[in-house]
Amino acid sequence: MIQLSIRTKFMLISTISIVLCALLVFAISLKQHQQIYLNSVESNLDALTANVADELLLYIGDQDSSFEIKNNLLTFQKYDHILFSYVYDRNWNKINQYVNINKVSHSRIKHILSTLPEIKSLPYVTSEQRDVLAILKPIGEHDNPQGYLLVVHDFNAPIIKSRNTLIQLPCQSSESFCWLL
């Protein structure tokens, strides 16, 4: 067994303590970063969905409004992480949809829909369902909707990307610091 001096033991314990504290602070920061990101996405998704639902109110009752509804749903095309959206009439018949074909397959849509609770029972707020956010908004008045808009957003992929970037940042900084020495 190696005999260490008191000074060496003290330095070793201090170094280990500092590293553990730094890792703990980093882990807490990472968790907080994810929560802030999720809250931001939820509020933005809520506002976007409310705006699209308001625009759909102009067309939801018309028989020949399929083009206008589809055109409004194409608003979601600007947002990479919106996977799909469905428009339902007041009797819960699906009348139109938008699918981000670059991000989601038909089988994944079926899987997501199977993990969601009964769509009719979803609250009118953003709800976290495994790796997606789902939001159901009434089209028209809450008490007497003319239809419903369901939007599903992938929050897992952006969080993983953001977390990886956050983890790589200190690594790049420490590499730069080492080069300076």
Secondary structure, DSSP 8 states (H G I E B T S, - for coil): -----HHHHHHHHHHHHHHHHHHHHHHHHHHHHHHHHHHHHHHHHHHHHHHHHHHHTTTTT-TT-HHHHHHHHGGGGG-TTEEEEEEEETTS-EEEEEE-TTT--HHHHHHHHHHS--GGG--SS-EEETTEEEEEEEEE-SSSEEEEEEEEEE-HHHHHHHHHHHHHHHHHHHHHHHHH-
